[in-house]
Amino acid sequence: MSNGIRLDDRRPSLTRREFTLEAALAVLAGCVITISDACGGSKTAPTAPPADITGSVADNHGHTAVITGAQITAGNAVSLNIQGQATHAHTLSLTQGDLGTLKNRQPVSSTSSTDSFHSHVVTFTPV
């Protein structure tokens, strides 16, 4: 008696079509197929991005403050240079909370940095 493995000379009868089907099923066995309503099943319309808002600078002598719609949408705290046509710069900081307030179409006021011995209050009023 031999301890070796005996191979059967008979071949399994698998057609090319059956092999292709089995191979495809094996590949798809690890896949998840999701079907969604991509054609507008949602009834809510997308909201338009907010418009840029120009701030009103108190005691102004050439400063310009503009917060962009993209900055409002992003919602990250921002620091603006409001020099405009003035001979000196001021920095204006707006927090995430300020941007959320603007996004909700509510006014926000903030005081600029003190430069050249003065500062300015800037008010952004969404329309």
VOGU-3710 file (C-alpha; in Angstrom, 3 decimals, decimal comma):
1> msngirlddr> 0,000/0,000/0,000  1,097/3,423/-0,825  0,592/6,454/1,431  0,566/8,827/-1,530  -2,420/10,760/-2,754  -4,053/9,426/-5,834  -5,299/11,959/-8,311  -8,415/11,176/-10,190  -7,914/11,490/-13,907  -11,475/12,590/-14,459
11> rpsltrreft> -12,016/16,304/-15,072  -15,016/18,112/-13,648  -17,445/19,023/-16,397  -17,633/22,809/-16,123  -18,501/24,758/-19,241  -16,924/28,075/-20,092  -20,230/29,813/-19,354  -20,561/28,131/-15,952  -16,964/29,032/-15,119  -17,567/32,704/-16,053
21> leaalavlag> -20,735/32,805/-13,969  -19,016/31,223/-10,952  -16,064/33,630/-11,283  -18,396/36,646/-11,465  -20,335/35,454/-8,422  -17,087/34,948/-6,507  -15,989/38,510/-7,309  -19,384/39,973/-6,385  -19,585/38,002/-3,147  -17,457/40,674/-1,438
31> cvitisdacg> -19,293/43,650/-2,939  -22,173/45,633/-1,531  -24,487/47,108/-4,099  -26,526/50,097/-2,988  -29,402/51,507/-4,963  -30,461/55,010/-4,011  -32,924/57,518/-5,334  -30,414/59,693/-7,154  -33,068/61,339/-9,287  -34,391/63,737/-6,693
41> gsktaptapp> -36,449/61,755/-4,235  -35,736/64,499/-1,721  -38,373/67,209/-1,788  -36,183/69,936/-0,238  -34,443/72,313/-2,615  -30,773/73,058/-1,974  -30,213/76,376/-0,266  -28,316/79,068/-2,111  -24,975/80,023/-0,625  -25,049/83,290/1,318
51> aditgsvadn> -23,985/86,434/-0,507  -20,896/88,416/0,386  -21,619/90,985/3,098  -19,944/94,380/3,269  -19,592/95,619/6,820  -20,404/99,109/7,995  -17,253/100,562/9,603  -17,914/103,092/12,369  -15,827/106,291/12,307  -14,593/105,238/8,907
61> hghtavitga> -11,806/106,937/6,992  -11,323/104,584/4,063  -11,547/101,112/5,630  -13,425/98,288/3,879  -14,648/95,080/5,505  -16,101/92,260/3,389  -16,930/88,722/4,508  -17,468/86,359/1,596  -20,324/83,911/1,247  -17,731/81,129/1,038
71> qitagnavsl> -16,250/82,151/4,400  -19,731/82,211/5,950  -20,555/78,777/4,530  -17,230/77,273/5,658  -17,974/78,417/9,194  -14,334/78,595/10,317  -13,191/81,598/12,338  -11,697/84,263/10,068  -9,421/87,245/10,405  -9,969/90,100/7,950
81> niqgqathah> -7,641/92,928/6,972  -9,917/95,965/6,668  -7,347/98,511/5,420  -9,196/99,371/2,204  -8,122/102,883/1,074  -6,954/103,938/4,565  -3,272/104,632/5,236  -3,108/101,959/7,939  -4,499/98,470/8,499  -6,770/96,990/11,136
91> tlsltqgdlg> -7,519/93,320/11,726  -11,046/92,148/12,407  -11,670/88,700/13,893  -14,942/86,811/13,485  -15,598/83,608/15,422  -17,368/80,460/14,265  -20,359/81,648/16,268  -20,331/84,999/14,443  -20,353/83,204/11,089  -23,221/80,982/12,217
101> tlknrqpvss> -25,162/84,101/13,184  -24,506/85,635/9,752  -25,549/82,377/8,081  -28,853/82,673/9,966  -29,194/86,183/8,506  -28,681/88,000/11,799  -26,378/91,051/12,201  -22,953/90,762/13,831  -20,749/93,541/15,247  -17,078/93,191/16,096
111> tsstdsfhsh> -14,320/95,579/17,166  -11,144/95,715/15,089  -7,600/95,677/16,380  -6,213/98,935/17,736  -3,764/100,429/15,248  -2,655/104,053/14,890  -4,136/104,642/18,378  -7,723/103,735/17,477  -10,066/100,878/16,554  -13,358/100,560/14,671
121> vvtftpv> -16,607/98,721/15,306  -17,687/96,881/12,173  -21,294/95,718/11,750  -22,265/93,113/9,156  -25,978/93,110/8,350  -27,181/90,335/6,016  -30,061/91,205/3,698
//
